[in-house]
């Protein structure tokens, strides 16, 4: 077995190179063998399947054990004494932090809206809904009808525009006897002295 390479060298000389592979078929070493393939796929799959089944069995056993232990502790737990505080009494005093345990809003009709574990904007949404009902003259109870002497904000604005005149308080019309109206220099504060 061999191959010959005939050709010219870089100097133009005729170069004949002969390469032969030696015959090593007569060398035998029974202690060294080679694998038929690189990876035994079926063995790996069997191992992974066995590991998965074993993990599932351990998980179910641990879950059952914890359920059993919790049930035993519940049975052993003594009843609360007569002096023990209730869940409501354990809460911190008002005002509470937003989204904290026991946090909520009481509406004008006395209804309690629980905002525990809600986003901070939930309080604003409840109050905004209440304000919208006031602006549109909707009572807390829809069947009760609109409140007495209440004009929805949209109708009030239309009436104001139709009437054409709006009473504007002047410096001589303070509205409160003995109190001077605010001026530009007072930053909106009123003094107890009336102008004479």
Secondary structure, 3 states (H helix, E strand, C coil): CEEEEEEECCCCCEEEEEEECCCCCCCCCCCCCCCCCCCCHHHHHHHHHHHHHHHHHHHHHHHHHHHHHHHHHHHHCCCCCCCCCCHHHHCCCCCCCCCCCCCEEECCCCCEEECCCCCCHHHHHHHHHHHHHHHCCCCCCHHHCCCCCCCCHHHHHHHHHHHCCCCCCCCCCCCCCCCCCCCHHHCCCCCCCCCC
